[in-house]
Amino acid sequence: MDTALATTEWQTFTQQYWNVKRTPLEYTPRGSNGPSLRVVCYRDRKGRVTLPPYQPHLPLQFSPTPTEASYRIQRQWLQTARLLVDDMIAHGTRGYLTFSPAVTDPRPWIWSCFHVSPWFTNYIDFPFQMDQADRVVRQQANKALRAGYVCTRSGSLEDALACLAGSEKRNEFSYGITLEGLRLAARLLGPDALRVYTCHARDGEPATARVVLHRPDGRACDWMAGTADGHLRDGATQLLISYMLDDLQRAGAAGYNSCGASQETVAQAKTMWGGRLMTQYCVQGYGLRSARHFLGDVLRYMRRRKSVRRRRAADGQTTTPQNGRCTTNAQDKPQIAREAAAATIASQTVQAAP
């Protein structure tokens, strides 16, 4: 619970804006001297446990008794986590519930027949230097500097929202945040906890923006990000991220959570910053909504399989197993090069939520 997600101010905003009820829970099966599990949940109007849109994860803290024996720690985790699982079953769940990478053992949910899937994010630990990033990132940031882009913090919320709208329209999704919502968050959290970073072109036009949740001595969380259409390839995004990381370090953050690296093009971009890939688990109960989602995954897989087969046939691609290994024929190499180039370009321009 070392992030702004665990603060009363953030939870008040979440409760008011998304019309959910904040529900802090604590489990101490052996009393005050035993292991404990604290979690902040949100419930919808039907009392179901839910995670509001674009909330990075549920704040959760597990505290075992003082011991170095791994089997004791595992046993205590299973005992306390089962109590949370039973509460979730009793009240019901709505949508995916995401935990932070601190939860490394999702078996209590698996054993209770929840659908459990791994999602991914990147951690950047401080201190951070730009030479830890890929050369392409540094080149893009320098390109933006030469073009006259300027980065600021606590700039115009209207400018930030305009940048977010660019990515929403381009990638066909919605953060669900309005200008009034941003103003509410800014008023409740204050400029230190809710850090709004914007990058403007030489003519003053807003180019890209990021909204970050910060807590001193904790890990900052990337909440929302977006880039206007006319500034996708000018290096503004890389320059702003560099500026943001420097500012967070000066503010006393322990590190940075990019909050999502599961989508392929997004993962390409975030990998270039040299962070650590972290696994976080999402759990989901069963119902009509989840059934539609699973069916959608099956259909998307079948379409992807058909598309790959058609593309390979059109390009004359084959993969031939040799001595237990699958090798790519020479005629595959131009296609692979084209795909790699396309992925690199997309990784510099796509901004999306986890």
Residue pairs with C-beta under 8 A, 6 or more apart in sequence:
1 38
1 59
1 60
1 61
2 215
2 217
2 218
2 219
2 254
3 56
3 59
3 100
3 213
3 215
3 218
3 219
3 220
3 221
3 257
4 10
4 189
4 193
4 194
4 213
4 214
4 215
4 218
4 220
4 221
5 11
5 40
5 55
5 56
5 57
5 59
5 213
5 221
6 40
6 59
6 215
7 189
7 193
7 215
9 188
9 189
9 190
9 193
10 188
10 189
10 193
10 213
11 22
11 40
12 22
12 188
13 184
13 185
13 188
13 189
14 20
14 22
14 42
14 52
14 55
15 21
15 22
15 42
16 184
17 52
17 181
17 184
17 185
18 42
18 52
18 53
19 45
20 42
20 43
20 44
20 50
20 52
21 42
21 43
21 44
22 40
22 41
22 42
23 40
23 41
23 42
23 43
23 49
24 38
24 39
24 40
24 41
25 38
25 39
25 40
25 41
25 84
25 87
26 36
26 37
26 38
26 39
27 36
27 37
27 38
27 80
27 83
27 84
28 34
28 35
28 36
28 80
29 35
29 79
29 80
29 83
33 65
34 65
34 76
35 62
35 63
35 64
35 65
35 76
35 77
35 79
35 80
36 62
36 63
36 80
37 60
37 61
37 62
37 63
37 80
37 81
37 83
37 84
38 60
38 61
38 63
39 58
39 59
39 60
39 61
39 84
40 58
40 59
40 60
41 49
41 58
42 49
42 50
42 51
42 52
42 55
42 58
43 49
43 50
43 91
44 50
44 94
46 92
46 94
47 91
47 92
48 91
48 92
48 93
48 94
49 87
49 88
49 91
49 92
49 93
49 94
49 97
50 93
50 94
50 95
50 97
51 57
51 58
51 95
51 96
51 97
51 98
53 175
53 176
54 175
54 176
54 177
54 223
54 224
54 353
55 98
56 98
56 100
56 213
56 221
56 222
56 223
56 257
56 259
56 260
56 354
57 98
57 99
57 100
57 280
58 97
58 98
58 99
58 100
59 100
60 99
60 100
60 102
60 103
61 102
62 77
62 80
62 81
62 102
62 103
64 72
64 73
64 76
64 77
65 72
65 76
67 73
74 105
77 105
78 105
78 107
78 108
81 105
81 108
82 108
84 108
85 108
85 109
85 112
85 114
86 112
88 97
88 114
88 283
88 285
89 112
89 285
92 285
93 283
93 284
93 285
94 289
95 284
95 289
96 282
96 283
96 284
97 282
97 283
97 284
98 119
98 280
98 281
98 282
98 354
99 106
99 280
99 281
99 282
99 283
100 280
101 121
101 123
101 278
101 279
101 280
103 280
103 281
104 279
106 116
106 281
106 283
109 116
109 281
109 283
110 116
113 286
114 283
114 284
114 285
115 283
115 284
115 285
115 286
115 290
115 294
116 281
116 282
116 283
116 284
117 281
117 282
117 284
118 279
118 280
118 281
118 282
119 260
119 262
119 279
119 280
119 281
119 282
119 354
120 260
120 261
120 262
120 267
120 277
120 278
120 279
120 280
121 257
121 258
121 259
121 260
121 261
121 277
121 278
121 280
121 354
122 257
122 258
122 261
122 270
122 271
122 273
122 275
122 276
122 277
122 278
123 219
123 255
123 256
123 257
123 258
123 275
123 276
123 278
124 245
124 255
124 256
124 258
124 273
124 274
124 275
124 276
125 254
125 255
125 275
125 276
126 245
126 248
126 249
126 253
126 254
126 255
126 256
127 249
128 245
128 249
128 256
130 137
130 138
130 141
130 242
131 138
132 273
132 274
133 242
133 272
133 273
133 274
134 271
134 272
134 273
134 274
136 272
136 344
136 348
137 238
137 242
137 272
137 273
138 238
139 235
140 235
140 237
140 238
140 239
140 348
141 235
141 238
141 239
141 242
142 235
143 234
143 235
144 199
144 234
144 235
144 236
144 238
144 239
145 235
145 239
147 201
147 202
147 234
147 235
148 201
148 202
149 199
149 200
149 201
149 202
149 207
149 234
149 235
149 236
149 239
150 199
150 200
150 202
151 197
151 198
151 199
151 239
151 240
151 243
151 244
152 197
152 198
152 199
152 200
153 195
153 196
153 197
153 247
154 191
154 195
154 196
155 196
155 197
155 198
155 200
155 209
156 198
156 206
157 179
157 182
157 183
157 186
157 196
158 179
159 198
159 200
159 206
159 209
160 182
160 196
160 198
160 206
160 209
160 211
160 226
161 177
161 179
161 182
161 209
162 206
162 209
162 228
163 198
163 206
163 207
163 208
163 209
163 226
163 227
163 228
164 175
164 177
164 209
164 211
164 224
164 225
164 226
165 226
166 226
166 227
166 228
166 229
167 225
167 226
167 227
167 350
167 351
167 352
168 174
168 175
168 226
170 229
171 350
171 351
171 352
173 352
173 353
175 224
175 353
177 224
182 196
182 211
185 194
186 194
186 196
189 213
192 214
192 251
193 213
193 214
193 215
194 211
194 212
194 213
194 214
195 211
195 212
195 213
195 214
195 220
195 244
195 247
195 248
195 251
196 209
196 210
196 211
196 212
197 209
197 210
197 211
197 212
197 240
197 243
197 244
197 247
198 206
198 208
198 209
198 240
199 206
199 207
199 208
199 209
199 236
199 237
199 239
199 240
199 243
200 206
200 207
201 207
201 231
201 234
201 236
205 228
205 230
205 231
206 228
207 227
207 228
207 230
207 231
207 234
207 236
208 225
208 226
208 227
208 228
208 231
208 236
208 237
208 240
208 351
209 225
209 226
209 227
209 240
210 222
210 224
210 225
210 240
210 241
210 244
211 223
211 224
211 225
212 220
212 221
212 222
212 223
212 244
212 248
213 220
213 221
213 223
214 220
214 248
214 251
214 253
215 253
216 251
216 252
216 253
217 252
217 253
217 254
218 253
218 254
219 253
219 254
219 255
219 256
219 257
220 248
220 253
220 255
220 256
220 257
221 257
221 259
222 256
222 257
222 258
222 259
222 260
223 259
224 353
225 351
226 351
227 236
227 237
227 349
227 351
232 348
232 349
233 345
233 348
233 349
237 348
237 349
237 351
238 348
241 273
245 256
248 256
256 275
258 270
258 273
258 275
259 353
259 354
260 266
260 352
260 353
260 354
261 267
261 270
261 271
261 277
261 354
262 354
263 350
263 352
263 354
264 343
265 343
265 346
265 347
265 350
266 347
266 350
266 351
266 352
268 343
268 344
268 346
268 347
269 347
269 348
269 350
271 277
272 347
284 290
284 293
311 317
311 335
312 318
315 331
315 332
315 335
316 331
317 328
317 329
317 331
317 332
317 335
318 329
318 332
319 326
319 327
319 328
319 329
319 332
320 326
320 327
320 329
321 327
328 336
